[in-house]
Amino acid sequence: MSRRFTPKVVTANDLLEGDVIYLTADDRWSRAHHEAELIEDEAHAQLRLLFASGQPARVVGPYLAEAKAGPAGPEPTHFREAFRTRGPSNYPHGKQEAANV
């Protein structure tokens, strides 16, 4: 018996800057998790992952990450993905620096 499909978002890293990025419903890449397309169908998820994988000049390592619907858009369900939304942890820069302003 196969497991029930859980909602996902497509995530990757920006090739040039290394930032975590998310695929939106209108085929853009966003650094904001809440702008990601929440995919609730397994076949559609695989198509979106293929679309992302076909952009090697833009993204590195695309994969499907579990997410859930939230009041402002998709929210991560796993601590790893929640951690990735905050940016690098070695010192404040990028998203972390902006949060401290």
Number of C-alpha atoms within 10 A of each C-alpha: 3 4 5 7 13 13 20 25 28 26 26 24 19 21 15 10 9 13 19 23 23 29 25 20 14 8 13 12 22 17 19 17 27 20 19 26 23 24 24 15 12 14 11 11 21 15 11 23 19 13 14 23 17 12 12 12 10 15 22 19 12 23 20 17 19 19 25 16 15 10 7 9 15 22 22 21 15 11 9 10 17 14 12 15 21 15 19 16 10 6 9 13 13 12 15 15 11 9 10 8 5
